[in-house]
């Protein structure tokens, strides 16, 4: 998917500035590692960088997007660019040998050559060592861009010969925007963007019926706790415990519960705060007005303690019953 400059600066503002500074000062090196989690925008930024390196009409350190080179980069038809994907589980030595052969022979047209290795951590021992020799002694004006989600799996000798560019996690507002564009409701998008900081995982959760049920159950329990402990206990036994039988399910549910109380704290400090549960905004604002910071802190500590007890294999029924009592003590009714 093509990204305009505003989108790129929102995705990775620090990385974009770093690349533009390198270009402006003409301090390009012969090899870069783009290191970041899946969905952090590495491919989009790589595309921007390649166009910047080849554009015929760069202005203010931004490629023009309309010259012959920019258009060929976008279409994937530039003869001086080669991109390599793993062949099965690994990037194999024959792929690297063929790549080096292409990078060292006379190009179809004059100018800089660029090669991109996607999932560079998938280089096997033979292919990594073959690439290493070329990284040490590149032939001509050649730039390598290695993309990885697991830089620790790459040979230290390869890492040491590349400039490391670290990508940050996607900003939460970007994930929310992308999810809404794909038909996810604003309220669900806000929730999953807190649980998952990677777009594909967030989208999976947003469309997962079990996650939707977990979210609904958590919010139902919060409302029951506000009313009285007996109703809360009823929800625990009739809905919570039957829904969250596995430890990982219970952990996620407790996390969702904690995020709700974190919303209330945030709203108490600033009524305009962004929330994990925007559909509960009015109810949480009301609760923030009638609960002290000390009470909210105690409630959050109770949830964290319950999560720790879950790790110690405490009986889950007793764990949740005690948690309901602790949460109930936090409320002041008016």
Secondary structure, 3 states (H helix, E strand, C coil): CCCCHHHHHHHCHHHHHHHHHHHHCCCCCCEEEEECCCCCCHHHHHHHHHHHHHCCCCECCECCCCCHHHHHHHHCCCCCEEEECCECCEECHHHHHHHHHHHHCCCCCCCCEEEEECCHHHECHHHHHHHHHHHHCCCCCEEEEEEECCHHHCCHHHHCCCEEEECCCCCHHHHHHHHHHCCCCHHHHHHHHHHCCCHHHHHHHHCCHHHHHHHHHHHHHHHHHHHCHHHHHHHHHHHHHHHCCCHHHHHHHHHHHHHHHHHHHHHHHCCCCCCCCHHHHHHHHHHHHCCCHHHHHHHHHHHHHHHHHHHCCCCHHHHHHHHHHHHHCCCCCC
